[in-house]
């Protein structure tokens, strides 16, 4: 299980639950399919999928979790068309225009009738807890999805003091300086992709892909006041990723040094391979996250 995105939360209090205790608390909100008139359900499932039973999978002191969300699919265009037909029919019968409240009631009634017949789709959101480092890491490119999983975890545990990672220096300011100076820290390599934004409200955005970011045209944009809000980099020849102004990491890839390490380990089954992947990934990120904080001036704990 290799994460492709990182939404990083700092645990502001020591996480003291043992895997067995965490398991019991997650079990109370285990996943179940949608009922006939439910638009969605969200609960815990085994990170190992069908081959696993535990909701909290532990390896080397790290604990992997998996939230599963099932949603009903009701195409908005179809619902709106049916609402319009029903509204037209009633207005013809009653000889008057329906109020907004009446239109809303018609839409609610139609949605209620259609939900039992709707198709469903599901998706999983993985996360893991690093009690020693004090991290909750969610594999999500969406801030909302990450917050949804955090909310589910808080509901399961009763509380969980956790906040998004925050640094003393603004990531946009630091990344902008890297490009202005055409120089990053020794263990950071600037790649060929970035996104620039003008600081004023509703400012213009420029996206560059497969582009030499050391070219004068990039510096010209920075000289006019644009800031770097996304930047593709690699760290220590071990991982590559895109980092944004909120310290979210997307398109995370583990490079050859890590892949060679995995290839050297033979496993006998899917569960054993999961443990190997999880152990290597979590150990690698445990080394990387403190360095990430250092790159942006240290952690802001205020």
Secondary structure, 3 states (H helix, E strand, C coil): CCCCCEEEEEECCCCCCCHHHHHHHHHCCECCCCCCCCCEEEEECCCCHHHCCCCCEEECCEEEEEEEEEEEECCHHHHHHHHHHHHHHHHHHHCCCCCHHHHHHHHHHHHHHHHCCCEEEEEEEEEEEECCCCEEEECCCCHHHHHHHHHHHHHHHCCCCEEECCECCCHHHHHHHHHHHCCCCCCEEEEEEEEEECCCCCCCEEEEECCCCCCHHHHHHHHCCCEEEEEEEEECCCEEEEEECCCCEEEEEECHHHHHHHHCCCCCCHHHHHHHHHHHHHHHHHHHHHHHHHHCCCECCC
